[in-house]
Amino acid sequence: MAEPKSIVLAADQHLKWRALDRLEWLLMILCGVCLVGFSTSVFFDVITRETGHPWLWLQEVTSHFFTYGIFIGTAVATRRNDHLFLSAITEAMTGFTRQFFEVFNRVVVLLVGFGMVVFGYKNFLSGLGSFRMPSLTPIASLYAIIPVCGALVALFSLEQIVNGLRNGFAPPPGTAHRDPMQ
């Protein structure tokens, strides 16, 4: 299989491990699949309801695509630093102060990832005893993505902490900064 084109911005490459580029690429594709699946299932849900022959199971499909898309997107946003992150403040800092706040911000995100793993797994286990109607699928199938997302968020945060401490958090000279309006 050919190496996928890098989707990591040059300004962020110093914070990334190339081994995880493929995973990010796969997660981006899964986000697209979830978006298309969500939109399609909503479309068919509306059509079947308007024609008087609703497919009740479509609501389950829609909620799965929506939930999985949200949590996979959260993991991708963490890797790409596209999530709620206090970067504007730290970009104005230099030296030890910047390094401290960059690490602090990422440690907070790392802890959130660990929380998602622990409590998402507990939620998943409790969902094994509840079932969705009309399919009688355990609601745990909806919750399964939460600890997976948490593990990915923790991994991507750790990646940035390690590489930031090694290579510095500021982008290398000559690389373009991300335009927040794009």
Secondary structure, 3 states (H helix, E strand, C coil): CCCCCCCCCCCCHHHCCHHHHHHHHHHHHHHHHHHHHHHHHHHHHHHHHHCCCCCCHHHHHHHHHHHHHHHHHHHHHHHHCCCCCCHHHHHCCCHHHHHHHHHHHHHHHHHHHHHHHHHHHHHHHHHHHCECCCCCCECHHHHCHHHHHHHHHHHHHHHHHHHHHHHCCCCCCCCCCCCCCC
